């Protein structure tokens, strides 16, 4: 039998394996279920925890995309500066 800590780690690892769109879609479903109600306290807490994991995945994916975009823009700007200086 696995401990609560091991289960949490496994759930986080599974969430991290999701792509942005998958995590976003599942997060939308979690929020919908929480807003609808009709779940027990234990189910609501589990949904909340899952929602937090999914939100973290979405933030990490967006931060990664932003970093890649910033790097590409910086490279483009640096390349344009070199071209203006006659360096290519």
C-alpha positions as a printed NumPy array, in Angstrom:
array([[  0.   ,   0.   ,   0.   ],
       [  1.341,   3.434,  -0.902],
       [  1.473,   6.366,   1.465],
       [ -0.395,   9.643,   0.974],
       [  2.922,  11.356,   0.133],
       [  3.721,   8.768,  -2.552],
       [  0.22 ,   9.088,  -4.007],
       [  0.542,  12.875,  -4.11 ],
       [  3.911,  12.616,  -5.845],
       [  2.511,  10.196,  -8.398],
       [ -0.487,  12.448,  -9.057],
       [  1.765,  15.48 ,  -9.529],
       [  4.006,  13.546, -11.918],
       [  0.96 ,  12.427, -13.906],
       [ -0.323,  16.006, -14.042],
       [  3.074,  17.288, -15.251],
       [  2.922,  14.802, -18.129],
       [ -0.2  ,  16.506, -19.479],
       [ -0.003,  19.049, -22.247],
       [ -1.353,  22.542, -21.675],
       [ -4.646,  21.946, -23.479],
       [ -5.303,  18.688, -21.631],
       [ -4.566,  20.267, -18.25 ],
       [ -6.704,  23.31 , -19.074],
       [ -9.651,  21.18 , -20.191],
       [ -9.472,  19.003, -17.096],
       [ -9.178,  22.105, -14.907],
       [-12.327,  23.531, -16.506],
       [-14.141,  20.289, -15.695],
       [-12.881,  20.324, -12.094],
       [-14.081,  23.921, -11.632],
       [-17.452,  23.055, -13.166],
       [-17.89 ,  20.139, -10.778],
       [-16.915,  22.258,  -7.783],
       [-19.299,  25.05 ,  -8.785],
       [-22.144,  22.617,  -9.398],
       [-21.813,  21.151,  -5.925],
       [-23.39 ,  17.907,  -4.87 ],
       [-20.091,  16.359,  -3.844],
       [-19.025,  15.29 ,  -0.404],
       [-16.464,  17.285,   1.516],
       [-13.831,  14.637,   0.798],
       [-14.627,  14.67 ,  -2.936],
       [-14.551,  18.473,  -2.981],
       [-11.147,  18.516,  -1.3  ],
       [ -9.811,  15.966,  -3.779],
       [-11.162,  18.043,  -6.666],
       [ -9.622,  21.188,  -5.201],
       [ -6.231,  19.486,  -4.875],
       [ -6.443,  18.211,  -8.444],
       [ -7.391,  21.689,  -9.61 ],
       [ -4.329,  23.141,  -7.879],
       [ -2.084,  20.577,  -9.605],
       [ -3.635,  21.326, -12.984],
       [ -3.362,  25.089, -12.493],
       [  0.33 ,  24.625, -11.666],
       [  0.829,  22.619, -14.856],
       [ -0.887,  25.341, -16.892],
       [  1.247,  28.062, -15.27 ],
       [  4.439,  26.077, -15.889],
       [  3.54 ,  25.439, -19.535],
       [  2.686,  29.114, -20.107],
       [  5.86 ,  30.264, -18.339],
       [  7.887,  27.918, -20.534],
       [  6.208,  29.209, -23.677],
       [  6.803,  32.795, -22.554],
       [ 10.49 ,  32.075, -21.916],
       [ 10.852,  30.52 , -25.369],
       [  9.118,  33.486, -26.976],
       [ 11.268,  35.963, -25.052],
       [ 14.413,  34.08 , -26.1  ],
       [ 13.337,  34.058, -29.743],
       [ 12.549,  37.781, -29.631],
       [ 15.869,  38.551, -27.95 ],
       [ 17.691,  36.523, -30.581],
       [ 15.818,  38.315, -33.344],
       [ 16.589,  41.698, -31.8  ],
       [ 20.257,  40.802, -31.396],
       [ 20.383,  39.597, -35.001],
       [ 18.783,  42.82 , -36.218],
       [ 21.335,  44.839, -34.235],
       [ 24.217,  42.918, -35.786],
       [ 22.741,  43.419, -39.261],
       [ 22.516,  47.164, -38.687],
       [ 26.181,  47.17 , -37.643],
       [ 27.116,  45.357, -40.839],
       [ 27.671,  42.022, -39.086],
       [ 25.916,  38.964, -40.431]])
